């Protein structure tokens, strides 16, 4: 499974690791991804999402019901 937030769609960025002598090699900036369970009151069941901490804050702000509705409209299975 790829390291992508299911709520925001955020994925890892690519940049350079710069040494003291200013040599540049590629590196990845990984996202802060967590597995989190949420209770869906309308369906009376738990769902598990792979979300970033920013995604968790979005869920706290908008509510899990609206986030799940948006995810299903995009075609993601929940």
NORDA-V445330 format. One record per residue. RES is the residue in one small letter. PHI is phi in degrees with one decimal (none if undefined). PSI is psi in whole degrees, -180 to 180 (* if undefined). Layout:
# NORDA-V445330
res:RES phi:PHI psi:PSI
res:RES phi:PHI psi:PSI
This chain:
# NORDA-V445330
res:x phi:none psi:134
res:x phi:-75.1 psi:157
res:x phi:-88.5 psi:79
res:x phi:-131.0 psi:137
res:x phi:-71.1 psi:132
res:x phi:-74.9 psi:-22
res:x phi:-90.3 psi:-53
res:x phi:-95.6 psi:-19
res:x phi:80.2 psi:8
res:x phi:-67.3 psi:140
res:x phi:-135.2 psi:177
res:x phi:-66.3 psi:147
res:x phi:-101.6 psi:159
res:x phi:-117.1 psi:137
res:x phi:-150.6 psi:-163
res:x phi:-112.3 psi:140
res:x phi:-93.1 psi:123
res:x phi:-110.6 psi:123
res:x phi:-83.8 psi:177
res:x phi:-64.3 psi:-32
res:x phi:-85.3 psi:9
res:x phi:70.6 psi:23
res:x phi:-75.5 psi:143
res:x phi:-118.8 psi:126
res:x phi:-127.8 psi:152
res:x phi:-70.1 psi:145
res:x phi:-145.5 psi:167
res:x phi:-115.8 psi:137
res:x phi:-98.3 psi:101
res:x phi:-76.4 psi:155
res:x phi:-90.8 psi:160
res:x phi:-85.1 psi:82
res:x phi:-98.2 psi:135
res:x phi:-134.2 psi:150
res:x phi:-91.7 psi:125
res:x phi:-136.8 psi:138
res:x phi:-99.2 psi:138
res:x phi:-128.7 psi:143
res:x phi:-90.1 psi:122
res:x phi:-93.6 psi:108
res:x phi:-67.5 psi:-37
res:x phi:-67.7 psi:-28
res:x phi:-107.5 psi:-3
res:x phi:52.8 psi:49
res:x phi:-153.6 psi:161
res:x phi:-88.2 psi:145
res:x phi:-124.7 psi:147
res:x phi:-110.9 psi:127
res:x phi:-118.8 psi:150
res:x phi:-103.9 psi:100
res:x phi:-128.2 psi:156
res:x phi:-81.7 psi:169
res:x phi:-65.7 psi:-35
res:x phi:-63.4 psi:-36
res:x phi:-64.4 psi:-37
res:x phi:-63.5 psi:-39
res:x phi:-66.8 psi:-36
res:x phi:-64.8 psi:-41
res:x phi:-63.8 psi:-41
res:x phi:-62.4 psi:-35
res:x phi:-77.8 psi:-48
res:x phi:-92.7 psi:-26
res:x phi:99.9 psi:146
res:x phi:-68.3 psi:-32
res:x phi:-63.5 psi:-45
res:x phi:-70.7 psi:-34
res:x phi:-65.9 psi:-44
res:x phi:-63.9 psi:-38
res:x phi:-62.3 psi:-42
res:x phi:-65.5 psi:-40
res:x phi:-65.0 psi:-41
res:x phi:-68.3 psi:-32
res:x phi:-69.0 psi:-27
res:x phi:-79.5 psi:-12
res:x phi:98.2 psi:10
res:x phi:-83.0 psi:142
res:x phi:-83.7 psi:132
res:x phi:-123.1 psi:*
